[in-house]
Amino acid sequence: MPVFCRDLSIQVARWSALVGGLVYGYVHHNSLTALEHGRAEQKKIEHRDELIAKAKAEWVKINTPSGGKAALTLPFDLTITCGASDAIAIEQLILR
């Protein structure tokens, strides 16, 4: 093999390695950037959900007279009669 062919094949190998490295670097950079954008978006979503939960808790705290504990008020009486004189309130059954 003449010296010219050997030098040419070395040059082709060097340029091929350079182009391959550039392509790999470009693709790798794009994948890392996409991953970072996904993480940032997820962090924004979690922060938004946290703010919404805090706002809901504050709204309940402000708008309930018991200071945050929701009281169940019904417009009618819920009693179960088991016999002539036995009356059991459903609220008492639930609280036990």
GUZAGU-992380 format. One line per 4 residues: their letters; for each residue x, y, z of N, C-alpha, C, O. Coordinates in nm, 4 decimals, decimal comma. Layout:
# residues N
A = X:Y:Z:X:Y:Z:X:Y:Z:X:Y:Z  ...
# end
This chain:
# residues 96
MPVF = 0,0839:-0,1165:0,0000:0,0000:0,0000:0,0000:0,0893:0,1240:0,0000:0,1798:0,1359:0,0825  0,0639:0,2141:-0,0909:0,1474:0,3337:-0,0955:0,1222:0,4236:0,0250:0,0199:0,4120:0,0926  0,2153:0,5116:0,0501:0,2074:0,6037:0,1635:0,0882:0,6968:0,1483:0,0258:0,7339:0,2477  0,0564:0,7345:0,0272:-0,0552:0,8254:0,0022:-0,1874:0,7640:0,0488:-0,2693:0,8341:0,1082
CRDL = -0,2100:0,6356:0,0234:-0,3345:0,5690:0,0632:-0,3441:0,5592:0,2143:-0,4515:0,5756:0,2722  -0,2296:0,5318:0,2780:-0,2302:0,5204:0,4226:-0,2629:0,6554:0,4861:-0,3413:0,6613:0,5808  -0,2052:0,7618:0,4365:-0,2336:0,8953:0,4895:-0,3796:0,9339:0,4651:-0,4430:0,9964:0,5501  -0,4317:0,8963:0,3494:-0,5703:0,9280:0,3182:-0,6664:0,8543:0,4110:-0,7639:0,9132:0,4578
SIQV = -0,6409:0,7277:0,4380:-0,7290:0,6518:0,5269:-0,7209:0,7043:0,6704:-0,8207:0,7019:0,7423  -0,6046:0,7511:0,7125:-0,5919:0,8098:0,8461:-0,6710:0,9401:0,8528:-0,7385:0,9670:0,9521  -0,6628:1,0208:0,7472:-0,7372:1,1460:0,7438:-0,8887:1,1204:0,7454:-0,9630:1,1897:0,8149  -0,9330:1,0220:0,6695:-1,0758:0,9878:0,6675:-1,1208:0,9409:0,8056:-1,2286:0,9785:0,8515
ARWS = -1,0397:0,8598:0,8716:-1,0741:0,8118:1,0057:-1,0804:0,9271:1,1044:-1,1704:0,9303:1,1884  -0,9885:1,0210:1,0970:-0,9874:1,1366:1,1879:-1,1108:1,2239:1,1665:-1,1773:1,2630:1,2624  -1,1411:1,2542:1,0399:-1,2564:1,3374:1,0120:-1,3866:1,2661:1,0500:-1,4804:1,3296:1,0983  -1,3921:1,1372:1,0286:-1,5108:1,0603:1,0667:-1,5300:1,0626:1,2180:-1,6420:1,0766:1,2670
ALVG = -1,4196:1,0490:1,2914:-1,4279:1,0535:1,4377:-1,4726:1,1912:1,4850:-1,5517:1,2027:1,5787  -1,4217:1,2958:1,4198:-1,4598:1,4309:1,4568:-1,6083:1,4549:1,4310:-1,6781:1,5067:1,5182  -1,6568:1,4188:1,3148:-1,7988:1,4379:1,2817:-1,8866:1,3527:1,3738:-1,9907:1,3989:1,4207  -1,8448:1,2289:1,3993:-1,9213:1,1428:1,4903:-1,9278:1,2007:1,6302:-2,0326:1,1937:1,6945
GLVY = -1,8190:1,2575:1,6790:-1,8182:1,3212:1,8112:-1,9075:1,4430:1,8169:-1,9765:1,4658:1,9163  -1,9064:1,5216:1,7103:-1,9929:1,6393:1,7062:-2,1404:1,6004:1,7058:-2,2210:1,6617:1,7758  -2,1755:1,5004:1,6285:-2,3145:1,4545:1,6239:-2,3554:1,3990:1,7601:-2,4641:1,4294:1,8092  -2,2691:1,3177:1,8215:-2,3001:1,2623:1,9534:-2,3185:1,3742:2,0560:-2,4123:1,3703:2,1355
GYVH = -2,2302:1,4729:2,0547:-2,2402:1,5843:2,1489:-2,3684:1,6631:2,1308:-2,4311:1,7032:2,2288  -2,4081:1,6858:2,0060:-2,5307:1,7590:1,9781:-2,6530:1,6829:2,0295:-2,7404:1,7413:2,0936  -2,6589:1,5541:2,0017:-2,7734:1,4722:2,0448:-2,7769:1,4617:2,1969:-2,8837:1,4711:2,2573  -2,6613:1,4423:2,2588:-2,6543:1,4294:2,4043:-2,6966:1,5603:2,4724:-2,7692:1,5592:2,5718
HNSL = -2,6504:1,6720:2,4174:-2,6877:1,8019:2,4726:-2,8389:1,8240:2,4631:-2,9009:1,8724:2,5577  -2,8972:1,7886:2,3495:-3,0418:1,8046:2,3332:-3,1203:1,7164:2,4290:-3,2237:1,7588:2,4807  -3,0734:1,5947:2,4537:-3,1454:1,5066:2,5464:-3,1361:1,5590:2,6896:-3,2335:1,5522:2,7645  -3,0191:1,6113:2,7281:-3,0053:1,6670:2,8631:-3,0902:1,7928:2,8801:-3,1488:1,8149:2,9860
TALE = -3,0964:1,8742:2,7767:-3,1781:1,9954:2,7824:-3,3264:1,9602:2,7955:-3,3984:2,0225:2,8735  -3,3711:1,8619:2,7202:-3,5106:1,8195:2,7284:-3,5418:1,7640:2,8671:-3,6492:1,7903:2,9213  -3,4502:1,6881:2,9246:-3,4698:1,6333:3,0585:-3,4794:1,7443:3,1620:-3,5631:1,7387:3,2521  -3,3946:1,8444:3,1494:-3,3960:1,9561:3,2437:-3,5244:2,0378:3,2305:-3,5797:2,0824:3,3310
HGRA = -3,5720:2,0575:3,1087:-3,6988:2,1285:3,0897:-3,8149:2,0501:3,1509:-3,9064:2,1093:3,2082  -3,8114:1,9191:3,1393:-3,9155:1,8354:3,1996:-3,9150:1,8452:3,3510:-4,0205:1,8526:3,4140  -3,7955:1,8451:3,4091:-3,7854:1,8581:3,5551:-3,8344:1,9947:3,6022:-3,9029:2,0046:3,7040  -3,7993:2,0997:3,5285:-3,8434:2,2341:3,5658:-3,9952:2,2447:3,5564:-4,0585:2,3057:3,6425
EQKK = -4,0531:2,1865:3,4538:-4,1989:2,1882:3,4382:-4,2671:2,1124:3,5523:-4,3686:2,1576:3,6054  -4,2113:1,9979:3,5895:-4,2670:1,9195:3,7004:-4,2581:1,9974:3,8316:-4,3501:1,9924:3,9133  -4,1482:2,0689:3,8515:-4,1323:2,1487:3,9730:-4,2346:2,2617:3,9770:-4,2888:2,2922:4,0833  -4,2617:2,3245:3,8617:-4,3634:2,4288:3,8564:-4,5008:2,3738:3,8882:-4,5786:2,4387:3,9580
IEHR = -4,5321:2,2547:3,8379:-4,6617:2,1923:3,8643:-4,6765:2,1601:4,0128:-4,7817:2,1848:4,0716  -4,5707:2,1047:4,0736:-4,5764:2,0717:4,2160:-4,5923:2,1980:4,3006:-4,6668:2,1980:4,3986  -4,5233:2,3047:4,2635:-4,5346:2,4306:4,3378:-4,6759:2,4872:4,3259:-4,7319:2,5360:4,4241  -4,7338:2,4808:4,2054:-4,8699:2,5289:4,1845:-4,9693:2,4484:4,2676:-5,0594:2,5055:4,3290
DELI = -4,9533:2,3157:4,2700:-5,0432:2,2308:4,3492:-5,0300:2,2606:4,4982:-5,1288:2,2589:4,5715  -4,9076:2,2878:4,5423:-4,8856:2,3212:4,6830:-4,9544:2,4533:4,7183:-5,0158:2,4649:4,8244  -4,9441:2,5519:4,6303:-5,0113:2,6798:4,6546:-5,1626:2,6643:4,6561:-5,2306:2,7267:4,7376  -5,2157:2,5819:4,5672:-5,3601:2,5582:4,5642:-5,4063:2,4907:4,6929:-5,5105:2,5267:4,7477
AKAK = -5,3294:2,3928:4,7416:-5,3658:2,3249:4,8664:-5,3631:2,4220:4,9842:-5,4511:2,4183:5,0702  -5,2623:2,5086:4,9878:-5,2552:2,6070:5,0961:-5,3725:2,7042:5,0885:-5,4308:2,7400:5,1909  -5,4069:2,7468:4,9670:-5,5183:2,8404:4,9509:-5,6505:2,7759:4,9926:-5,7342:2,8406:5,0556  -5,6693:2,6482:4,9574:-5,7917:2,5789:4,9975:-5,8000:2,5660:5,1487:-5,9063:2,5860:5,2075
AEWV = -5,6874:2,5324:5,2120:-5,6874:2,5197:5,3582:-5,7169:2,6543:5,4234:-5,7915:2,6604:5,5211  -5,6601:2,7606:5,3715:-5,6853:2,8929:5,4264:-5,8303:2,9345:5,4050:-5,8906:2,9961:5,4929  -5,8868:2,9013:5,2889:-6,0262:2,9342:5,2619:-6,1183:2,8623:5,3590:-6,2125:2,9220:5,4112  -6,0917:2,7341:5,3839:-6,1733:2,6580:5,4788:-6,1599:2,7179:5,6183:-6,2580:2,7288:5,6918
KINT = -6,0384:2,7565:5,6541:-6,0139:2,8138:5,7864:-6,0890:2,9459:5,8038:-6,1420:2,9746:5,9111  -6,0927:3,0243:5,6991:-6,1599:3,1547:5,7081:-6,3117:3,1401:5,7033:-6,3823:3,2110:5,7751  -6,3626:3,0511:5,6215:-6,5066:3,0440:5,5957:-6,5828:2,9464:5,6840:-6,7046:2,9363:5,6690  -6,5199:2,8756:5,7734:-6,5935:2,7885:5,8649:-6,5909:2,8505:6,0038:-6,4872:2,8999:6,0480
PSGG = -6,7033:2,8482:6,0722:-6,7084:2,9112:6,2044:-6,6289:2,8345:6,3102:-6,5939:2,8919:6,4133  -6,5999:2,7073:6,2875:-6,5283:2,6296:6,3883:-6,3774:2,6430:6,3742:-6,3041:2,5728:6,4439  -6,3281:2,7301:6,2870:-6,1858:2,7555:6,2747:-6,1105:2,6491:6,1982:-5,9979:2,6159:6,2353  -6,1672:2,5955:6,0950:-6,0968:2,4977:6,0135:-6,1571:2,3594:6,0172:-6,1320:2,2785:5,9280
KAAL = -6,2353:2,3312:6,1179:-6,3002:2,2008:6,1257:-6,4402:2,2130:6,0660:-6,5245:2,2871:6,1165  -6,4627:2,1413:5,9610:-6,5921:2,1487:5,8940:-6,6983:2,0819:5,9798:-6,6841:1,9665:6,0202  -6,8031:2,1551:6,0063:-6,9134:2,1019:6,0863:-7,0233:2,0550:5,9923:-7,0574:2,1234:5,8958  -7,0775:1,9393:6,0209:-7,1851:1,8838:5,9393:-7,3181:1,9297:5,9970:-7,3552:1,8919:6,1082
TLPF = -7,3886:2,0105:5,9217:-7,5213:2,0555:5,9642:-7,6216:2,0062:5,8627:-7,6052:2,0261:5,7423  -7,7240:1,9428:5,9113:-7,8279:1,8876:5,8248:-7,9581:1,9609:5,8502:-7,9862:1,9991:5,9638  -8,0384:1,9812:5,7463:-8,1639:2,0549:5,7638:-8,2751:1,9702:5,8234:-8,3864:2,0198:5,8406  -8,2490:1,8453:5,8550:-8,3530:1,7588:5,9102:-8,2906:1,6696:6,0171:-8,1685:1,6582:6,0267
DLTI = -8,3765:1,6066:6,0973:-8,3314:1,5231:6,2083:-8,3142:1,3791:6,1604:-8,4054:1,3208:6,1018  -8,1973:1,3229:6,1858:-8,1707:1,1844:6,1478:-8,1730:1,0976:6,2732:-8,0721:1,0868:6,3429  -8,2839:1,0374:6,3014:-8,2918:0,9450:6,4136:-8,3500:0,8138:6,3648:-8,4363:0,8092:6,2771  -8,2990:0,7070:6,4254:-8,3475:0,5735:6,3926:-8,4238:0,5224:6,5149:-8,3726:0,5242:6,6269
TCGA = -8,5415:0,4790:6,4926:-8,6189:0,4237:6,6029:-8,6205:0,2721:6,5891:-8,6606:0,2176:6,4863  -8,5757:0,2054:6,6953:-8,5705:0,0593:6,6944:-8,6931:-0,0012:6,7610:-8,7235:-0,1187:6,7406  -8,7589:0,0732:6,8351:-8,8771:0,0219:6,9036:-8,9648:0,1397:6,9444:-8,9572:0,2477:6,8858  -9,0464:0,1178:7,0437:-9,1371:0,2234:7,0868:-9,0620:0,3368:7,1550:-9,0938:0,4534:7,1319
SDAI = -8,9623:0,3055:7,2388:-8,8955:0,4120:7,3130:-8,7458:0,4221:7,2797:-8,6771:0,5090:7,3335  -8,6946:0,3351:7,1924:-8,5506:0,3383:7,1606:-8,5253:0,4307:7,0412:-8,5677:0,4028:6,9291  -8,4567:0,5388:7,0673:-8,4203:0,6318:6,9600:-8,2687:0,6502:6,9629:-8,2125:0,6896:7,0651  -8,2033:0,6220:6,8512:-8,0574:0,6323:6,8431:-8,0249:0,7362:6,7361:-8,0728:0,7276:6,6231
AIEQ = -7,9460:0,8306:6,7719:-7,9080:0,9344:6,6752:-7,7932:0,8813:6,5900:-7,7000:0,8197:6,6418  -7,8002:0,9051:6,4617:-7,6965:0,8591:6,3712:-7,5638:0,9287:6,4031:-7,4569:0,8699:6,3865  -7,5708:1,0517:6,4482:-7,4483:1,1223:6,4830:-7,3735:1,0492:6,5952:-7,2506:1,0422:6,5937  -7,4464:0,9959:6,6904:-7,3815:0,9234:6,8000:-7,3183:0,7948:6,7494:-7,2116:0,7555:6,7967
LILR = -7,3834:0,7281:6,6528:-7,3248:0,6062:6,5977:-7,1964:0,6362:6,5219:-7,0997:0,5606:6,5309  -7,1949:0,7450:6,4481:-7,0776:0,7799:6,3686:-6,9618:0,8237:6,4574:-6,8465:0,7922:6,4281  -6,9905:0,8949:6,5640:-6,8851:0,9465:6,6502:-6,8180:0,8357:6,7313:-6,7055:0,8549:6,7776  -6,8809:0,7240:6,7495:-6,8210:0,6160:6,8281:-6,7167:0,5449:6,7555:-6,6572:0,4513:6,8089
# end
